[in-house]
Amino acid sequence: MLKQREPFIFSTGVIGYPLLFVLIVWLVFWFEIRFGFDFNYLGIQPRSIKGLRGIFLSPFIHSDIKHLFHNTIPLFILTMALFFFL
Protein backbone atom coordinates (compact mmCIF):
# COMPACT_ATOMS: atom_id res chain seq x y z
CA MET A 1 0.00 0.00 0.00
CA LEU A 2 1.03 3.55 -0.62
CA LYS A 3 1.96 5.55 2.41
CA GLN A 4 -0.01 8.78 2.68
CA ARG A 5 1.96 11.96 3.12
CA GLU A 6 1.17 14.24 6.01
CA PRO A 7 -0.52 17.54 5.18
CA PHE A 8 1.50 20.73 5.08
CA ILE A 9 2.82 21.55 8.51
CA PHE A 10 3.37 25.14 9.56
CA SER A 11 6.28 25.55 11.96
CA THR A 12 8.24 28.43 13.40
CA GLY A 13 10.96 27.76 10.83
CA VAL A 14 8.60 28.82 8.05
CA ILE A 15 8.82 32.40 9.36
CA GLY A 16 12.08 32.19 11.32
CA TYR A 17 14.51 31.19 8.58
CA PRO A 18 13.26 33.75 6.03
CA LEU A 19 13.47 36.47 8.70
CA LEU A 20 17.01 35.36 9.50
CA PHE A 21 18.04 35.47 5.83
CA VAL A 22 16.51 38.93 5.36
CA LEU A 23 18.16 40.17 8.55
CA ILE A 24 21.57 38.93 7.39
CA VAL A 25 21.21 40.69 4.03
CA TRP A 26 20.21 43.94 5.77
CA LEU A 27 23.08 43.63 8.26
CA VAL A 28 25.61 43.19 5.46
CA PHE A 29 24.21 46.28 3.71
CA TRP A 30 24.29 48.27 6.97
CA PHE A 31 27.88 47.17 7.61
CA GLU A 32 28.86 48.20 4.09
CA ILE A 33 27.30 51.67 4.46
CA ARG A 34 28.26 52.30 8.10
CA PHE A 35 31.92 51.38 7.81
CA GLY A 36 32.49 52.40 4.19
CA PHE A 37 33.24 48.99 2.74
CA ASP A 38 32.66 48.13 -0.90
CA PHE A 39 31.76 44.49 -1.50
CA ASN A 40 31.33 44.82 -5.26
CA TYR A 41 34.55 42.92 -5.85
CA LEU A 42 32.80 39.86 -4.38
CA GLY A 43 30.26 39.77 -7.22
CA ILE A 44 30.21 37.38 -10.15
CA GLN A 45 33.24 37.86 -12.39
CA PRO A 46 32.98 35.97 -15.67
CA ARG A 47 35.86 33.85 -16.95
CA SER A 48 37.73 33.67 -13.67
CA ILE A 49 37.95 31.08 -10.94
CA LYS A 50 37.91 33.86 -8.35
CA GLY A 51 34.61 35.07 -9.77
CA LEU A 52 32.85 31.84 -8.80
CA ARG A 53 32.55 33.05 -5.21
CA GLY A 54 30.10 35.63 -6.52
CA ILE A 55 27.54 32.89 -7.12
CA PHE A 56 27.15 32.60 -3.35
CA LEU A 57 28.03 36.16 -2.28
CA SER A 58 26.25 38.30 -4.89
CA PRO A 59 22.86 38.17 -3.08
CA PHE A 60 24.49 40.31 -0.38
CA ILE A 61 25.55 43.09 -2.78
CA HIS A 62 23.08 45.94 -3.31
CA SER A 63 23.60 49.34 -4.90
CA ASP A 64 21.26 51.36 -2.68
CA ILE A 65 18.44 51.10 -0.16
CA LYS A 66 15.78 51.00 -2.89
CA HIS A 67 17.49 48.03 -4.54
CA LEU A 68 17.74 46.27 -1.18
CA PHE A 69 14.09 46.90 -0.34
CA HIS A 70 12.90 45.60 -3.71
CA ASN A 71 14.90 42.40 -3.19
CA THR A 72 13.77 41.92 0.43
CA ILE A 73 10.12 41.22 -0.32
CA PRO A 74 10.72 38.46 -2.91
CA LEU A 75 13.48 36.94 -0.77
CA PHE A 76 11.16 36.73 2.22
CA ILE A 77 8.18 35.35 0.30
CA LEU A 78 10.16 32.80 -1.72
CA THR A 79 12.15 31.47 1.24
CA MET A 80 8.95 31.28 3.27
CA ALA A 81 7.37 29.20 0.50
CA LEU A 82 10.52 27.07 0.28
CA PHE A 83 10.42 26.18 3.98
CA PHE A 84 6.64 25.72 3.98
CA PHE A 85 6.66 23.19 1.13
CA LEU A 86 9.92 21.52 2.13
N, C-alpha and C positions, 0 to 999 in steps of 0.2 A: 504494500500500500504506500501511497505517496504521503509524505509527512507534510502537514499543513504548516505554512509559515505563520509566525505571530504577526499581528497587525502592527502598524507603525507605532513606535514607542517614543514619546516625547520625554527627553531627559534634560537635565541642566546643561549638559554638554552641547545641546543644540543651540543654546544661546551663549553659553560660556566661551566656547572655542572661537566662534566668530567675533565676539567682543574682544577677546585676547588678541586675535590677529589684527583687528582694526586698531586697537590700542598700540600695538607694536609699531604699525606703520606710522601712526601719528607721533609716537615718541621719537622715531628715527627722523621724521621731518622736523620736529621741534628741536632736536639735538643739532641738526644741520643748520637751522636758522639761528638758534641761540648762540652756538659756539663758532659759527662762520665756516663750517666744513662744506666741502663740495664733493658729493658722492657720485657725480656724473661719470667719473672714470670707472666706476663699478658696473656700468651698463653693458649691454651686449655690444661686442666689438667683432664685426664679421672678419672671417679669415685669420683668426688668431686663437691659439689655445687659451691665452689669458682671457679672452673675451667670453669664454664659456661660462665663467662665473656669473656673468650678467643674466643668464637664464634664471638663476635663483635669486639674484640680488636686485634685478631691475624693478620688481614690484615695490621696492622701498624708495625709489627715486621719483620725485615729483618736482615740477617746475615752480609751482606756486600753490597757494592755499586753495584756489578755485579748482585746480587740477586734482589736488588731494581730496577735496570734498566730493568731486564728481566720481572718483574712484572708490570712495568709502562705501557709498550706498550699494553698488553692485557687489563689492567684496563681501559685505555683511550678508546680503540676501543670498548670494550663491554659496557661501560657506555654510550658512544656516541650512540651506536645502541639502547640501552635501552631507552634513552630519545628521539631518533628519532622516534621509533615505538610505543612510549607510547600513 
